[in-house]
Amino acid sequence: MEQFTAIFTAVLGLFQHKFTLYGFTISYWDVLVWCLIAGIAISFIKGLLLGDE
């Protein structure tokens, strides 16, 4: 159980790491959230354009 906690803590620390890209400071957590939102939006638009196939 201690190893699981250590791995979880390390991953959480990685997601909270902030970096600056083209003047914007973001974290990996922000990247994950925006990728999920973009994936949902793309799937919705694809469904509207292609319909049920």
ZILINNOR-V963760 format. One record per residue. N is the residue number from 0. RES is the residue in three letters. SS is DSSP state (~ for helix, > for strand, _ for the rest). PHI is phi as a letter, one per 40 degrees, with the letter a starting at -180 (999 if undefined). OMEGA is omega in degrees with one decimal (999 if undefined). Layout:
N/RES/SS/PHI/OMEGA
N/RES/SS/PHI/OMEGA
This chain:
0/MET/_/999/179.8
1/GLU/~/c/178.5
2/GLN/~/c/177.5
3/PHE/~/c/179.0
4/THR/~/c/179.6
5/ALA/~/c/178.4
6/ILE/~/c/179.7
7/PHE/~/c/178.3
8/THR/~/c/179.1
9/ALA/~/c/179.3
10/VAL/~/c/177.9
11/LEU/~/c/176.8
12/GLY/~/c/177.8
13/LEU/~/c/-179.6
14/PHE/~/c/-180.0
15/GLN/~/c/179.9
16/HIS/_/c/-179.1
17/LYS/>/b/175.9
18/PHE/>/a/-177.9
19/THR/>/b/-179.5
20/LEU/>/b/-178.3
21/TYR/_/f/176.2
22/GLY/_/g/179.1
23/PHE/>/b/177.1
24/THR/>/c/-177.9
25/ILE/>/b/176.4
26/SER/>/b/178.0
27/TYR/~/c/175.9
28/TRP/~/c/177.1
29/ASP/~/c/178.6
30/VAL/~/c/179.7
31/LEU/~/c/-178.9
32/VAL/~/c/-179.1
33/TRP/~/c/176.2
34/CYS/~/c/177.1
35/LEU/~/c/179.2
36/ILE/~/c/179.1
37/ALA/~/c/178.6
38/GLY/~/c/177.4
39/ILE/~/c/180.0
40/ALA/~/c/179.4
41/ILE/~/c/178.3
42/SER/~/c/179.0
43/PHE/~/c/-179.5
44/ILE/~/c/177.5
45/LYS/~/c/177.7
46/GLY/~/c/177.8
47/LEU/~/c/-176.6
48/LEU/~/c/-175.1
49/LEU/~/c/-178.9
50/GLY/_/g/179.6
51/ASP/_/c/179.1
52/GLU/_/b/999
